[in-house]
């Protein structure tokens, strides 16, 4: 028994005795709670700070993300508005383009109608022209040739009779345009003659005197002649000499007494009846009566008209002589100290000193070439008419044969 007890003790010493948890807890000693250490507090504080920083970062990222989304929405809205405005502008431009296209179509249609009308009018004009040619025997070139011939003849007359270079130049230019519009190959010689005469007229026109302007100036002078006054002698009293004579007479009367005063007055009365004046001028202009002054004005008018006629005839020597004679008449018989007389004399002398062109070109080449072309055209017109008749006779049988088939 003792041995068994010893073995049990030995075994119990080696093997721990199983104890229940409840019993362990009940039997466990109660530990005393102690305060946290400084390191633990630091770790906890750092953990809280990290948590707060992470939360703040998350909040900042969320706010930033919201702002970016808002900006993106605003930008997208602006883009959409811009796109809408561009679509609206494109729609308006498309509408305008459609309207313009419709207007262009209308214009093209109208232009087509106008072209058709023009073609019809040209056809009718050609038909009328052919009918007129058949009835009267006159061709289009005949009308233009007659008109050009009229211009050349008038230009030649103005140039030979009036020396009107500018007027002849304008008429010859119109004749040249008509010959050009004929579109006939045979007008080459005529065009050359017209061109040479036109060049000569242009060269003379650049140096030619203004005949119309001078003619008008002479007309103005003729209207001024009637206002000129006739010459008259005007004596001016020498006041100083009169005062000196009176003083001498008074002194003489005081010295000689009353009888001398009576004699002096009698002598003064006799001297007052006849006065002798001395003219200091070298020339004395004659005194004209009313009829003589009128004849003088008519003489000056005739001289100025002769100057105008000489100007039209390109007699520049006679023109200057007439002006100088009119100047001489005014100097001899009329007053020259008035403003009107000074103006007339200055104008007469300026016109007499005007340089004149003594050479006026001729257009005989154009006249001769026009006559030559007219003779040529009379024969050419007959030949063309014969060729036309032959062509019609040749074509008409073939047309009848085709119609029979």
C-alpha positions as CSV (number, residue, x, y, z in Angstrom):
1,X,0.0,0.0,0.0
2,X,2.8,2.2,0.9
3,X,4.6,1.4,-2.3
4,X,1.5,2.1,-4.3
5,X,1.1,5.4,-2.5
6,X,4.7,6.3,-3.3
7,X,4.3,5.4,-6.9
8,X,1.2,7.5,-7.2
9,X,3.0,10.4,-5.6
10,X,5.9,9.9,-8.0
11,X,3.7,9.8,-10.9
12,X,1.7,12.8,-9.7
13,X,4.9,14.7,-9.4
14,X,5.9,14.0,-12.9
15,X,2.5,14.5,-14.6
16,X,0.8,17.7,-14.0
17,X,-2.5,17.6,-12.7
18,X,-5.3,18.6,-15.0
19,X,-7.1,21.5,-13.8
20,X,-10.3,23.0,-15.3
21,X,-10.2,26.5,-16.8
22,X,-12.8,27.8,-14.5
23,X,-10.7,26.7,-11.6
24,X,-7.6,28.2,-13.1
25,X,-9.4,31.5,-13.6
26,X,-10.7,31.4,-10.1
27,X,-7.5,30.4,-8.7
28,X,-5.4,32.9,-10.8
29,X,-4.1,35.9,-9.0
30,X,-5.6,39.2,-9.9
31,X,-2.9,41.5,-11.7
32,X,-2.7,45.1,-10.8
33,X,-3.3,47.7,-13.8
34,X,-0.3,50.0,-14.4
35,X,-0.1,53.4,-16.5
36,X,1.0,53.5,-20.2
37,X,4.6,54.2,-20.9
38,X,5.9,57.4,-22.8
39,X,6.9,55.4,-25.9
40,X,3.4,54.0,-26.1
41,X,1.9,57.5,-25.9
42,X,4.3,58.7,-28.6
43,X,3.3,55.8,-30.9
44,X,-0.4,56.4,-30.3
45,X,0.1,60.2,-31.0
46,X,1.9,59.5,-34.2
47,X,-0.7,57.0,-35.2
48,X,-3.4,59.6,-34.6
49,X,-1.5,62.3,-36.6
50,X,-1.0,59.9,-39.5
51,X,-4.6,59.0,-39.4
52,X,-5.6,62.7,-39.4
53,X,-3.1,63.4,-42.3
54,X,-4.4,60.6,-44.3
55,X,-8.0,61.8,-43.7
56,X,-7.0,65.4,-44.7
57,X,-5.2,64.1,-47.8
58,X,-8.2,62.1,-48.8
59,X,-10.5,65.1,-48.2
60,X,-8.2,67.4,-50.3
61,X,-8.1,64.8,-53.1
62,X,-11.9,64.6,-53.0
63,X,-12.3,68.4,-53.1
64,X,-9.7,68.7,-56.0
65,X,-11.5,65.9,-57.9
66,X,-14.8,67.7,-57.4
67,X,-13.3,71.0,-58.7
68,X,-11.8,69.3,-61.7
69,X,-15.1,67.6,-62.5
70,X,-16.8,71.0,-62.2
71,X,-14.3,72.7,-64.5
72,X,-14.6,69.8,-67.0
73,X,-18.4,70.2,-66.9
74,X,-18.1,74.0,-67.5
75,X,-15.6,73.5,-70.3
76,X,-17.8,70.8,-71.9
77,X,-20.8,73.2,-71.6
78,X,-18.8,76.0,-73.3
79,X,-17.7,73.6,-76.1
80,X,-21.3,72.5,-76.5
81,X,-22.5,76.1,-76.7
82,X,-19.7,76.9,-79.2
83,X,-20.7,73.9,-81.3
84,X,-24.3,75.0,-81.2
85,X,-23.4,78.5,-82.3
86,X,-21.2,77.2,-85.1
87,X,-24.0,74.8,-86.1
88,X,-26.4,77.8,-86.2
89,X,-23.9,79.8,-88.2
90,X,-23.4,76.9,-90.6
91,X,-27.2,76.6,-91.0
92,X,-27.5,80.3,-91.7
93,X,-24.6,80.2,-94.2
94,X,-26.1,77.1,-95.8
95,X,-29.4,79.0,-96.2
96,X,-27.7,82.0,-97.7
97,X,-25.7,79.8,-100.0
98,X,-28.9,78.1,-101.1
99,X,-30.5,81.5,-101.7
100,X,-27.4,82.7,-103.7
101,X,-27.5,79.5,-105.7
102,X,-31.2,80.0,-106.4
103,X,-30.4,83.7,-107.4
104,X,-27.5,82.5,-109.6
105,X,-29.9,80.0,-111.3
106,X,-32.4,82.8,-111.9
107,X,-29.7,85.0,-113.2
108,X,-28.4,82.3,-115.5
109,X,-31.9,81.7,-116.7
110,X,-32.4,85.4,-117.3
111,X,-29.0,85.6,-119.1
112,X,-30.1,82.7,-121.3
113,X,-33.3,84.5,-122.1
114,X,-31.4,87.7,-122.9
115,X,-28.9,85.8,-125.1
116,X,-31.8,84.2,-126.9
117,X,-33.5,87.6,-127.3
118,X,-30.2,89.0,-128.5
119,X,-29.7,86.2,-131.0
120,X,-33.3,86.7,-132.3
121,X,-32.7,90.5,-132.6
122,X,-29.5,89.9,-134.4
123,X,-31.2,87.5,-136.7
124,X,-34.0,89.9,-137.4
125,X,-31.5,92.7,-138.0
126,X,-29.6,90.6,-140.4
127,X,-32.8,89.7,-142.2
128,X,-33.9,93.3,-142.3
129,X,-30.4,94.3,-143.5
130,X,-30.5,91.7,-146.3
131,X,-34.0,92.8,-147.3
132,X,-32.9,96.5,-147.4
133,X,-29.9,95.4,-149.4
134,X,-32.1,93.7,-151.9
135,X,-34.5,96.6,-152.1
136,X,-32.1,99.5,-152.2
137,X,-28.9,97.8,-153.3
138,X,-27.1,99.4,-150.3
139,X,-24.9,97.3,-148.1
140,X,-23.8,97.8,-144.4
141,X,-20.4,98.9,-145.6
142,X,-22.1,101.5,-147.9
143,X,-23.8,103.2,-145.0
144,X,-20.6,103.2,-142.9
145,X,-18.6,104.4,-145.9
146,X,-20.9,107.3,-146.6
147,X,-20.8,108.4,-142.9
148,X,-17.0,108.1,-142.8
149,X,-16.8,110.1,-146.0
150,X,-19.0,112.8,-144.5
151,X,-16.7,113.1,-141.5
152,X,-13.6,113.3,-143.6
153,X,-15.1,116.0,-145.9
154,X,-16.2,118.1,-142.9
155,X,-12.8,117.7,-141.2
156,X,-11.1,118.9,-144.4
157,X,-13.3,121.9,-144.7
158,X,-12.9,123.0,-141.1
159,X,-9.1,122.6,-141.5
160,X,-8.8,124.5,-144.7
161,X,-11.3,127.3,-144.0
162,X,-11.1,127.7,-140.2
163,X,-7.8,126.0,-139.3
164,X,-9.7,124.2,-136.6
165,X,-7.2,121.5,-135.8
166,X,-8.9,120.1,-132.7
167,X,-12.3,119.9,-134.5
168,X,-10.7,118.2,-137.5
169,X,-8.9,115.8,-135.2
170,X,-12.2,114.7,-133.5
171,X,-14.0,114.3,-136.9
172,X,-11.1,112.3,-138.4
173,X,-11.0,110.0,-135.3
174,X,-14.7,109.2,-135.7
175,X,-14.1,108.4,-139.4
176,X,-11.2,106.1,-138.4
177,X,-13.5,104.2,-135.9
178,X,-16.1,103.7,-138.6
179,X,-13.5,102.3,-141.0
180,X,-12.3,100.0,-138.3
181,X,-15.8,98.7,-137.6
182,X,-16.3,97.8,-141.3
183,X,-14.0,94.8,-140.7
184,X,-13.0,94.7,-144.4
185,X,-9.5,93.5,-145.3
186,X,-9.3,96.1,-148.1
187,X,-9.4,99.0,-145.7
188,X,-5.8,98.6,-144.7
189,X,-4.5,101.4,-147.0
190,X,-7.3,103.7,-145.9
191,X,-6.5,103.0,-142.2
192,X,-2.8,103.8,-142.9
193,X,-3.7,107.2,-144.5
194,X,-6.1,108.0,-141.6
195,X,-3.5,107.1,-139.0
196,X,-0.8,109.3,-140.6
197,X,-3.2,112.3,-140.8
198,X,-4.3,111.7,-137.2
199,X,-0.7,111.7,-136.0
200,X,0.0,115.0,-137.9
201,X,-3.1,116.6,-136.4
202,X,-2.2,115.5,-132.9
203,X,1.3,116.9,-133.3
204,X,-0.1,120.2,-134.6
205,X,-2.7,120.3,-131.8
206,X,-0.1,120.2,-129.1
207,X,1.5,123.3,-130.6
208,X,-1.5,125.1,-132.0
209,X,-2.8,128.3,-130.6
210,X,-6.2,128.5,-128.9
211,X,-8.1,130.2,-131.7
212,X,-11.5,130.0,-129.9
213,X,-10.1,131.5,-126.7
214,X,-8.4,134.4,-128.6
215,X,-11.6,135.0,-130.5
216,X,-13.6,135.2,-127.3
217,X,-11.0,137.6,-125.8
218,X,-11.4,139.9,-128.8
219,X,-15.2,139.9,-128.4
220,X,-14.7,141.0,-124.8
221,X,-12.4,143.8,-125.9
222,X,-15.0,145.0,-128.4
223,X,-17.6,145.3,-125.6
224,X,-15.0,147.4,-123.6
225,X,-14.4,149.9,-126.5
226,X,-17.7,151.7,-126.0
227,X,-16.8,152.6,-122.4
228,X,-13.6,154.4,-123.4
229,X,-13.6,158.2,-123.0
230,X,-12.3,160.7,-125.6
231,X,-9.2,162.7,-124.9
232,X,-9.5,166.1,-123.2
233,X,-7.0,168.8,-121.9
234,X,-7.1,169.2,-118.2
235,X,-5.3,172.1,-116.7
236,X,-4.5,172.3,-113.0
237,X,-3.9,175.7,-111.4
238,X,-0.7,176.3,-109.6
239,X,-1.9,177.4,-106.2
240,X,1.5,178.6,-105.0
241,X,1.9,180.8,-108.0
242,X,-1.6,182.3,-107.5
243,X,-0.9,183.0,-103.9
244,X,2.4,184.7,-104.8
245,X,0.7,186.9,-107.5
246,X,-1.9,188.0,-105.0
247,X,0.7,189.0,-102.4
248,X,2.6,191.0,-105.0
249,X,-0.6,192.7,-106.2
250,X,-1.6,193.6,-102.6
251,X,1.9,195.0,-101.9
252,X,1.8,197.1,-105.1
253,X,-1.6,198.5,-104.3
254,X,-0.5,199.5,-100.8
255,X,2.5,201.3,-102.1
256,X,0.8,203.2,-105.0
257,X,-2.5,204.1,-103.4
258,X,-6.1,204.0,-104.6
259,X,-5.5,204.9,-108.2
260,X,-3.1,202.1,-108.6
261,X,-5.6,199.8,-106.9
262,X,-8.2,200.7,-109.5
263,X,-5.8,200.2,-112.4
264,X,-4.7,196.8,-111.0
265,X,-8.3,195.6,-110.7
266,X,-9.0,196.7,-114.2
267,X,-6.0,194.9,-115.6
268,X,-6.9,191.8,-113.6
269,X,-10.4,191.8,-115.1
270,X,-9.0,192.1,-118.6
271,X,-6.5,189.3,-118.0
272,X,-9.3,187.1,-116.7
273,X,-11.1,187.3,-120.0
274,X,-8.2,185.6,-121.9
275,X,-6.0,183.0,-120.3
276,X,-3.0,181.3,-121.8
277,X,-2.1,177.9,-120.5
278,X,1.2,176.1,-121.3
279,X,1.0,172.3,-121.8
280,X,4.1,170.5,-120.5
281,X,3.3,167.3,-122.4
282,X,5.2,166.5,-125.6
283,X,2.0,165.5,-127.6
284,X,-1.4,166.9,-127.6
285,X,-4.3,164.6,-128.6
286,X,-6.9,166.2,-130.9
287,X,-10.3,167.1,-129.5
288,X,-13.0,164.9,-131.1
289,X,-16.6,165.8,-131.6
290,X,-19.4,163.3,-130.8
291,X,-19.7,162.1,-134.4
292,X,-16.0,161.8,-134.7
293,X,-15.7,159.7,-131.6
294,X,-18.5,157.4,-132.9
295,X,-16.6,157.0,-136.2
296,X,-13.4,156.2,-134.2
297,X,-15.2,153.5,-132.2
298,X,-16.5,152.0,-135.4
299,X,-13.0,152.1,-136.9
300,X,-11.6,150.2,-133.9
301,X,-14.5,147.7,-134.1
302,X,-13.6,147.0,-137.8
303,X,-9.9,146.5,-136.9
304,X,-10.8,144.0,-134.2
305,X,-13.2,142.1,-136.6
306,X,-10.4,142.0,-139.2
307,X,-8.2,140.5,-136.5
308,X,-10.8,137.8,-135.8
309,X,-11.2,137.1,-139.5
310,X,-7.4,136.9,-140.0
311,X,-7.2,134.5,-137.0
312,X,-9.8,132.2,-138.6
313,X,-7.9,132.3,-141.9
314,X,-4.6,131.6,-140.1
315,X,-3.3,134.9,-141.5
316,X,-1.3,135.6,-138.3
317,X,0.5,138.6,-139.8
318,X,-2.7,140.4,-140.6
319,X,-4.0,139.4,-137.2
320,X,-1.1,141.2,-135.4
321,X,-1.2,144.2,-137.7
322,X,-4.9,144.7,-137.0
323,X,-4.4,144.6,-133.3
324,X,-1.5,147.1,-133.5
325,X,-3.6,149.5,-135.5
326,X,-6.4,149.3,-132.9
327,X,-3.8,150.0,-130.2
328,X,-2.5,153.0,-132.1
329,X,-6.0,154.5,-132.5
330,X,-6.7,154.2,-128.8
331,X,-3.3,155.8,-128.0
332,X,-3.8,158.7,-130.4
333,X,-7.5,159.7,-129.8
334,X,-8.7,158.3,-126.5
335,X,-7.8,158.7,-122.8
336,X,-5.3,156.1,-121.6
337,X,-5.2,156.9,-117.9
338,X,-8.5,155.2,-117.0
339,X,-8.6,151.6,-115.8
340,X,-10.7,150.5,-118.7
341,X,-8.3,151.9,-121.3
342,X,-5.3,150.3,-119.5
343,X,-7.0,146.9,-119.5
344,X,-7.8,147.2,-123.2
345,X,-4.3,148.2,-124.2
346,X,-2.7,145.5,-122.1
347,X,-5.0,142.8,-123.7
348,X,-4.3,144.1,-127.2
349,X,-0.5,144.0,-126.6
350,X,-0.7,140.5,-125.0
351,X,-2.6,139.2,-128.0
352,X,-0.3,140.7,-130.5
353,X,2.7,139.1,-128.7
354,X,1.1,135.6,-128.6
355,X,3.2,133.1,-130.6
356,X,1.3,131.6,-133.5
357,X,1.7,128.4,-135.5
358,X,2.0,129.2,-139.2
359,X,1.8,125.6,-140.5
360,X,-1.5,123.8,-140.6
361,X,-1.4,120.1,-141.6
362,X,-3.4,118.7,-144.5
363,X,-5.5,115.5,-144.7
364,X,-5.4,115.1,-148.4
365,X,-4.1,111.5,-147.9
366,X,-7.3,110.5,-146.2
367,X,-9.5,112.1,-148.8
368,X,-7.7,110.4,-151.6
369,X,-7.6,107.0,-149.9
370,X,-11.3,107.2,-149.2
371,X,-12.1,107.9,-152.8
372,X,-9.9,104.9,-153.9
373,X,-11.6,102.6,-151.4
374,X,-15.1,103.8,-152.5
375,X,-14.3,102.9,-156.2
376,X,-13.0,99.5,-155.1
377,X,-16.0,98.8,-153.0
378,X,-18.4,99.5,-155.8
379,X,-16.8,96.7,-157.9
380,X,-16.3,94.4,-154.9
381,X,-20.0,94.6,-153.9
382,X,-21.2,93.6,-157.4
383,X,-18.8,90.6,-157.4
384,X,-20.0,89.4,-154.0
385,X,-23.6,89.7,-155.1
386,X,-22.9,87.6,-158.2
387,X,-21.1,84.9,-156.1
388,X,-24.1,84.9,-153.7
389,X,-26.6,84.4,-156.5
390,X,-24.5,81.5,-158.0
391,X,-24.3,79.8,-154.6
392,X,-28.0,80.1,-154.1
393,X,-28.6,78.6,-157.6
394,X,-26.3,75.7,-156.7
395,X,-27.8,75.0,-153.3
396,X,-31.5,75.3,-154.2
397,X,-31.6,72.2,-156.6
398,X,-29.9,70.0,-153.9
399,X,-32.5,71.1,-151.4
400,X,-35.4,70.3,-153.7
401,X,-33.9,66.8,-154.4
402,X,-33.6,66.0,-150.7
403,X,-37.2,67.2,-150.1
404,X,-38.4,64.9,-152.9
405,X,-36.7,62.0,-151.3
